[in-house]
Amino acid sequence: MTATLGLPRGLAELGVTRELFPRIIAGALKDHSHKTNSREASEADYEAMLEQSM
């Protein structure tokens, strides 16, 4: 469906690079919603999610 709609297939297609990961992760950890998730994510968890989303 993503391809049919012409949507980006990952973060790389949106211009996100691995060099941005530390800034993205730092922002995620500071976000007030971070602690209200049903499972609190660690820095390594966020890095893995970003990597999988590339």
C-alpha positions, 0 to 999 in steps of 0.5 A: 500500500505504501508503494501504491500511495507513493509514500516513503519506504523508510527514514532514509527517503525522508533525508534522515541519516545515521549521523542524526540518530544521537540527536533524535534519540536525545530528543526522544528520551527528553520527551514527556511521552517517553515515560508513559509508554507501556514499555520504557525504551532505552537509548539502545532500543531507540537506536534499533528502532531507527535502524530498522526504520531506515 
